[in-house]
């Protein structure tokens, strides 16, 4: 069995463990997985993108489905797509389990900001683990944002979940070139993109207790900004990437160094890969 297939099957198994009706989840995947080569071909021949073609072709197959979660609540996902990997990564695996040292720094009803929210899995995990008073999710990809809004609408009474469709950057009220429609790998700075508005990440972070950052290489300007040392956010969950990192620098070493410079203690959440890694960071008030 090749590595890619093994990785896909492991993610599928982990994701199944998160839902209440496993039969419905499996049926959704089996119905939509055969569309993958058709979607890829259509995206190339129509000069489109995968998410748009999944919407066009998968919509006929009911690829967008809501599932009840085993631990309570609901989740919307696009069957046959990378959303299954996102469910597995965020909801099932320990790398997004907040360390005890960081949890002790948070108030009872923390304010959570999610920069690069994708379809909202981190928000769902935060609702389960932290009972936040408010979640503010920022997502620049309009295809992801459509699903994110569905998931944000499932917030329980007593909490608030807001969605900002924009690109998280060190400065707001500007534009960046952004390639959408790539699911979790949509990102800025590549050819073929379109302009999307930015929102000031630090304004949001100053009104948060915990911040998750996963913006596909655009984290480096935020990590390198002097305001990181004075932000009110006490806890960070961060995925860093090789793309966007200075050429010749090890992204793991650079990320840790910038966090230490800003006064954060960090802990790896799993083994760093060649191109990306995940860690938690926290700072005493």
C-alpha positions in Angstrom: 0.0 0.0 0.0 1.5 3.3 -1.0 2.0 6.1 1.5 -0.7 8.4 0.0 -3.3 5.7 0.1 -2.4 4.7 3.7 -2.6 8.4 4.8 -6.0 8.7 3.2 -7.4 5.6 4.8 -6.0 6.6 8.2 -7.7 10.0 7.9 -10.9 8.4 6.8 -10.8 6.0 9.8 -10.1 8.9 12.2 -12.9 11.0 10.8 -15.4 8.2 11.0 -14.7 7.9 14.7 -15.9 11.5 15.2 -19.5 11.1 13.9 -22.5 9.5 15.4 -23.9 7.8 12.2 -20.9 6.1 10.7 -23.0 4.4 8.0 -24.2 7.7 6.6 -20.7 9.1 6.7 -19.2 6.1 4.8 -22.0 6.2 2.3 -21.3 9.8 1.6 -17.7 9.1 0.9 -18.3 6.1 -1.2 -20.8 8.0 -3.3 -18.4 11.0 -3.9 -14.9 9.6 -4.0 -15.3 8.3 -7.6 -15.9 11.9 -8.7 -12.3 12.9 -7.8 -10.7 12.2 -11.3 -13.7 13.9 -13.0 -13.4 17.0 -10.8 -9.6 17.2 -11.5 -10.1 16.9 -15.2 -12.9 19.4 -15.3 -10.9 22.0 -13.3 -8.1 21.7 -15.9 -10.2 21.8 -19.0 -12.6 24.5 -17.8 -9.7 26.6 -16.4 -11.6 26.4 -13.1 -10.6 25.2 -9.6 -11.3 22.0 -7.6 -13.8 23.6 -5.2 -15.9 25.1 -8.0 -16.0 21.8 -9.9 -16.9 19.9 -6.7 -19.7 22.4 -6.2 -20.9 21.9 -9.8 -20.5 18.1 -10.1 -20.7 17.0 -6.5 -23.8 19.1 -5.9 -25.7 16.6 -8.0 -24.5 13.8 -5.7 -25.3 15.6 -2.4 -21.6 16.0 -1.6 -22.3 18.7 1.0 -23.8 16.9 4.1 -24.3 17.6 7.7 -23.4 14.9 10.3 -24.1 14.6 14.0 -20.9 14.4 16.0 -20.3 11.6 18.5 -19.4 14.1 21.2 -22.3 16.4 20.5 -23.0 19.1 17.9 -23.0 18.9 14.2 -20.5 19.3 11.3 -21.0 20.2 7.6 -18.4 18.7 5.2 -17.9 18.2 1.5 -17.7 14.5 0.9 -15.0 13.2 -1.4 -12.8 16.3 -0.7 -10.0 17.2 1.7 -12.5 18.2 4.3 -12.3 14.6 5.6 -8.6 15.2 6.3 -9.5 18.4 8.2 -12.0 16.5 10.4 -9.4 13.9 11.2 -6.6 16.4 11.8 -8.4 18.8 14.1 -11.1 16.8 15.8 -9.5 13.4 16.2 -5.8 14.0 16.7 -4.0 15.1 19.9 -2.0 17.9 18.2 -5.0 20.2 18.7 -5.5 19.1 22.4 -4.5 22.2 24.4 -1.6 21.7 26.8 -2.4 22.0 30.5 0.1 24.9 30.9 -1.7 26.9 28.3 -5.2 26.0 29.5 -4.5 27.3 32.9 -3.9 30.8 31.4 -7.3 31.0 29.8 -10.5 32.3 31.5 -13.6 30.1 31.9 -15.3 31.4 28.8 -12.3 32.4 26.5 -12.5 34.5 23.4 -11.2 32.6 20.5 -9.9 33.9 17.2 -9.3 31.5 14.2 -7.1 33.0 11.5 -7.4 30.7 8.5 -10.6 28.9 9.6 -11.1 26.8 6.5 -14.6 25.2 7.2 -14.5 25.7 11.0 -13.1 22.5 12.5 -11.0 24.4 15.0 -14.1 26.4 16.1 -16.0 23.1 16.6 -13.2 21.7 18.6 -13.0 24.9 20.7 -16.7 24.7 21.4 -16.2 21.1 22.6 -13.1 21.7 24.7 -13.3 25.3 25.9 -16.9 26.5 25.9 -15.8 29.9 24.5 -17.9 33.0 24.8 -17.1 34.1 21.3 -15.3 32.6 18.2 -14.2 34.9 15.4 -13.2 33.0 12.3 -11.4 34.6 9.4 -11.4 32.8 6.0 -10.4 34.3 2.7 -11.5 31.4 0.4 -15.2 32.0 -0.5 -15.8 28.2 -1.1 -14.5 27.4 2.3 -16.4 30.3 3.8 -19.7 29.0 2.5 -19.3 25.8 4.6 -17.8 27.7 7.5 -20.9 29.8 7.8 -23.0 26.6 8.0 -20.9 25.3 10.8 -20.9 28.6 12.6 -24.7 28.6 12.5 -24.7 25.5 14.8 -23.3 27.4 17.8 -25.0 26.4 21.1 -26.9 28.9 23.1 -24.7 31.1 25.2 -21.9 31.3 22.6 -21.4 33.5 19.6 -19.6 32.5 16.4 -18.7 35.2 13.9 -17.3 34.8 10.4 -15.1 37.4 8.6 -14.5 36.6 4.9 -11.1 38.2 4.5 -7.4 37.5 4.6 -5.6 37.8 7.9 -2.6 40.1 7.6 -0.6 42.6 9.7 -2.6 45.4 8.2 -6.2 45.7 7.2 -8.1 47.7 4.5 -5.9 46.5 1.7 -5.9 43.7 -0.9 -3.9 40.6 -1.5 -3.8 38.2 -4.5 -5.3 34.9 -3.3 -5.8 31.6 -5.1 -9.1 30.1 -3.9 -10.8 26.8 -4.4 -7.9 24.6 -3.2 -9.6 23.6 0.1 -7.0 23.7 2.9 -4.3 24.7 0.5 -5.8 27.9 -0.8 -3.2 30.7 -0.2 -1.9 34.1 -1.2 0.9 35.1 -3.4 0.5 32.7 -6.3 -0.2 33.2 -10.0 -3.8 33.0 -11.1 -5.3 34.6 -8.0 -7.8 37.3 -7.4 -7.8 40.2 -5.0 -9.4 39.7 -1.6 -9.6 42.2 1.3 -7.4 42.0 4.3 -8.3 42.3 8.0 -5.8 43.4 10.7 -4.8 40.2 12.5 -3.5 42.2 15.5 -6.8 44.1 16.1 -8.5 40.7 16.4 -5.8 39.2 18.5 -5.9 42.1 21.0 -9.5 41.1 21.7 -8.8 37.3 22.1 -7.5 35.0 24.8 -6.5 32.2 22.3 -5.6 32.4 18.6 -5.2 29.7 16.1 -3.1 30.6 13.0 -3.0 28.4 9.9 -2.8 30.7 6.8 -0.6 28.7 4.5 2.7 30.6 4.7 1.2 34.0 5.4 2.0 33.5 9.1 5.5 34.9 8.8 4.7 38.6 8.5 2.5 38.2 11.7 5.2 36.3 13.6 7.8 38.8 12.6 5.8 41.8 13.6 6.8 43.6 16.8 3.2 43.7 17.9 3.3 40.0 18.6 5.2 40.8 21.8 2.4 43.0 23.1 -0.8 41.2 21.9 -3.3 40.4 24.6 -3.7 36.8 23.3 -2.2 34.4 25.8 -2.3 31.2 23.9 -1.5 30.4 20.2 -2.1 27.3 18.2 0.1 27.6 15.1 0.8 25.7 11.9 3.9 27.1 10.2 5.0 26.4 6.6 8.1 26.3 4.5 6.5 28.4 1.8 6.8 32.0 2.8 9.8 31.3 5.1 13.1 33.0 4.1 15.0 30.8 1.7 17.7 28.8 3.4 16.1 29.0 6.9 14.6 26.1 8.7 10.9 27.0 9.3 10.7 25.2 12.6 13.8 27.0 14.0 12.7 30.3 12.7 9.1 29.9 14.1 10.4 29.0 17.5 12.9 31.8 17.5 10.3 34.5 16.6 7.9 33.1 19.3 10.7 33.2 22.0 11.5 36.8 20.9 7.9 37.7 21.6 8.0 36.1 25.0 6.2 32.9 24.3 7.0 29.4 25.5 6.3 26.8 22.9 5.7 23.0 22.6 5.6 21.0 19.4 2.3 19.3 18.7 3.5 16.2 16.8 6.7 15.8 14.9 7.5 18.6 12.4 7.5 17.7 8.8 9.8 19.0 6.0 7.3 21.6 4.8 5.2 22.4 7.9 4.7 21.8 11.6 2.2 22.5 14.4 2.9 23.8 17.8 1.3 25.5 20.8 2.7 28.6 22.4 1.7 30.5 25.5 2.8 33.5 27.5 2.4 34.5 31.1 0.4 37.7 31.5 
